[in-house]
Amino acid sequence: MARPVVVQSIKGMKSEAVVGPHRITLDAPPEAGGGDDGPSPVEMLLGAIGA
């Protein structure tokens, strides 16, 4: 069963993805201009491919 996925920009490089009941913070590392508050979108994509 498909769940809705909503991604919203929070501030700067930081975003929040909401997947059904789950909230995931995405952020870039400091050297890329982010705050490192969560995995980067690329890291999440690689993790999803590996899952």
N, CA, C and O of each residue as an XYZ file, in Angstrom:
204
protein
N       0.847     -1.173      0.000
C       0.000      0.000      0.000
C       0.889      1.232      0.000
O       1.791      1.349      0.830
N       0.644      2.143     -0.917
C       1.442      3.363     -1.026
C       1.076      4.353      0.072
O      -0.084      4.465      0.471
N       2.087      5.067      0.550
C       1.883      6.124      1.539
C       2.258      7.453      0.899
O       3.122      7.498      0.023
N       1.626      8.515      1.321
C       2.035      9.815      0.789
C       3.425     10.191      1.300
O       3.781      9.894      2.441
N       4.193     10.838      0.453
C       5.509     11.347      0.818
C       5.506     12.843      0.531
O       5.240     13.267     -0.593
N       5.802     13.638      1.554
C       5.826     15.092      1.406
C       7.185     15.580      1.888
O       7.609     15.261      2.999
N       7.867     16.355      1.048
C       9.162     16.938      1.413
C       9.001     18.444      1.409
O       8.489     19.032      0.456
N       9.452     19.061      2.499
C       9.280     20.499      2.678
C      10.617     21.119      3.059
O      11.315     20.603      3.931
N      10.978     22.216      2.415
C      12.182     22.952      2.771
C      11.949     23.655      4.108
O      10.918     24.297      4.311
N      12.914     23.529      5.014
C      12.781     24.143      6.341
C      13.574     25.454      6.390
O      13.009     26.521      6.628
N      14.882     25.360      6.162
C      15.736     26.537      6.195
C      17.072     26.177      5.574
O      17.666     25.154      5.917
N      17.541     27.006      4.671
C      18.826     26.747      4.032
C      18.815     25.409      3.311
O      17.998     25.192      2.415
N      19.714     24.514      3.694
C      19.835     23.197      3.078
C      18.995     22.137      3.795
O      18.976     20.977      3.382
N      18.310     22.527      4.856
C      17.555     21.583      5.694
C      16.143     21.373      5.161
O      15.442     22.330      4.835
N      15.735     20.109      5.077
C      14.388     19.740      4.644
C      13.840     18.683      5.585
O      14.582     18.030      6.319
N      12.532     18.531      5.547
C      11.893     17.468      6.309
C      11.034     16.644      5.361
O      10.225     17.184      4.606
N      11.220     15.336      5.410
C      10.396     14.416      4.635
C       9.427     13.745      5.590
O       9.824     13.265      6.652
N       8.163     13.712      5.215
C       7.142     13.019      6.000
C       6.640     11.876      5.132
O       6.107     12.079      4.041
N       6.830     10.663      5.655
C       6.421      9.448      4.944
C       5.454      8.710      5.856
O       5.866      8.077      6.828
N       4.177      8.793      5.539
C       3.181      8.207      6.437
C       3.354      8.812      7.824
O       3.292     10.033      7.969
N       3.570      7.982      8.854
C       3.715      8.506     10.211
C       5.151      8.904     10.577
O       5.405      9.333     11.703
N       6.086      8.764      9.635
C       7.509      8.990      9.926
C       7.969     10.363      9.455
O       7.587     10.826      8.380
N       8.802     11.012     10.281
C       9.401     12.304      9.929
C      10.907     12.119      9.853
O      11.522     11.565     10.765
N      11.497     12.586      8.757
C      12.928     12.420      8.532
C      13.518     13.793      8.213
O      13.065     14.470      7.290
N      14.524     14.197      8.975
C      15.221     15.447      8.716
C      16.369     15.176      7.766
O      17.173     14.273      7.999
N      16.451     15.948      6.701
C      17.536     15.861      5.728
C      18.319     17.161      5.788
O      17.734     18.242      5.860
N      19.636     17.059      5.758
C      20.461     18.266      5.813
C      21.824     17.949      5.210
O      22.273     16.803      5.225
N      22.452     18.949      4.695
C      23.788     18.803      4.132
C      24.827     18.966      5.238
O      24.542     19.575      6.269
N      26.024     18.430      5.033
C      27.096     18.644      6.011
C      27.562     20.110      5.973
O      27.302     20.819      5.001
N      28.251     20.560      7.035
C      28.683     21.959      7.092
C      29.524     22.399      5.888
O      29.392     23.527      5.413
N      30.378     21.513      5.403
C      31.238     21.894      4.273
C      30.442     22.119      2.980
O      30.966     22.678      2.017
N      29.188     21.686      2.962
C      28.306     21.905      1.813
C      27.265     22.988      2.109
O      26.353     23.207      1.312
N      27.402     23.665      3.256
C      26.505     24.760      3.588
C      25.329     24.397      4.471
O      24.449     25.227      4.698
N      25.295     23.167      4.977
C      24.202     22.739      5.844
C      24.585     22.755      7.305
O      25.669     23.208      7.672
N      23.698     22.263      8.129
C      23.938     22.208      9.566
C      24.191     20.803     10.079
O      24.404     20.616     11.277
N      24.173     19.806      9.192
C      24.414     18.402      9.539
C      23.415     17.893     10.577
O      23.773     17.108     11.454
N      22.154     18.345     10.476
C      21.110     17.915     11.412
C      20.487     16.576     11.021
O      19.611     16.068     11.722
N      20.929     16.019      9.928
C      20.432     14.729      9.458
C      21.236     14.297      8.256
O      22.109     15.033      7.796
N      20.954     13.113      7.741
C      21.670     12.661      6.555
C      21.345     13.559      5.359
O      20.279     14.171      5.289
N      22.285     13.618      4.429
C      22.037     14.402      3.217
C      21.062     13.638      2.317
O      20.903     12.427      2.467
N      20.415     14.330      1.396
C      19.524     13.631      0.471
C      20.232     12.518     -0.298
O      19.643     11.465     -0.543
N      21.483     12.740     -0.678
C      22.245     11.697     -1.391
C      22.465     10.486     -0.489
O      22.335      9.349     -0.943
N      22.793     10.710      0.774
C      22.980      9.594      1.716
C      21.688      8.814      1.887
O      21.707      7.584      1.952
N      20.550      9.527      1.963
C      19.261      8.837      2.088
C      18.949      8.011      0.829
O      18.442      6.894      0.927
N      19.252      8.562     -0.338
C      19.027      7.840     -1.576
C      19.879      6.585     -1.619
O      19.375      5.517     -1.969
N      21.148      6.683     -1.275
C      22.022      5.512     -1.271
C      21.545      4.465     -0.262
O      21.597      3.265     -0.532
N      21.084      4.926      0.891
C      20.538      3.998      1.882
C      19.297      3.292      1.376
O      19.110      2.100      1.622
N      18.442      4.030      0.663
C      17.227      3.439      0.118
C      17.555      2.400     -0.955
O      16.917      1.350     -1.026
N      18.539      2.696     -1.778
C      18.943      1.743     -2.807
C      19.484      0.473     -2.166
O      19.243     -0.628     -2.661
N      20.217      0.625     -1.065
C      20.813     -0.519     -0.396
C      19.833     -1.328      0.445
O      20.136     -2.454      0.838
N      18.667     -0.765      0.723
C      17.723     -1.436      1.622
C      16.999     -2.585      0.959
O      16.173     -3.242      1.593
